[in-house]
Amino acid sequence: MFKRRKEQDAPDGAEVDVDGFVDDLDDSDRKLEDAEILRELERTELEVRRAGVARPQGPWDAADAPVDPDRPRLDLGALQVPVPPDTEVRVDVSPEGEVVAATLVQGESSLQLNVFAAPRSEGIWDEVRTEIADALNAGGGQAREVQGSFGTELRADVPTEVPGQGVVLAPARFVGVDGPRWFLRGLVIGPAVDDPTTAAGLEAVLRDVVVARGGEPMAVRDPLPLVLPTEITDAAVTEQQEGLQMPERGPEITETR
């Protein structure tokens, strides 16, 4: 489709003298040609994104998620989260009563999940990752990019207030997954940050998460709506009736399977 001009165009049916080929493009023409090639590649990539090619592995979009009755998921609205044995689910609720995140705990490690609206044509993890790293580096923490199980992620040391110790740097992993019109962010803390064996369980959970974006228009980076499932609200009522004190940061409702 794109080619350098020859010294003279050969007539139809005539053999082309390859040795006589002359690249007579100047720097300006060459830049224009290269830019046209780049635009063509970008258009092709955009068409692939718009075609909705199925993801090769999870986290899944609701349209592509495999159905397995032996692996039920907890329905939190925009997030459908698997809860394997020995996994505790904490649903983080804001003071206004809105569900803002789901946290899965295995032993001393945890995975917090947040899901946001994203553009139709491109992902936002590259941009978000840079912003997180800049904020940490400017705020006394540290962050660096590494290749992990879900692509490029951040390994970080996050300033954290610890009772009796003041502010310490706690290791953390920030994982991002771009989906069709959604972005899923995972925050891993605890031994799973550095121990692949410990991390395997939480990574398996993340890989089996389903995102139900819905078709309603939303601004980019707006949180997708999360809800409390009936089984958790029933458990919360029971806990409150038994006099369980809720954390100061807002309700934290736990289900263990």
Order of alpha helices (4+ residues) and beta strands (2+ residues): alpha-beta-beta-beta-beta-beta-beta-alpha-beta-beta-beta-beta-alpha-beta-alpha-beta
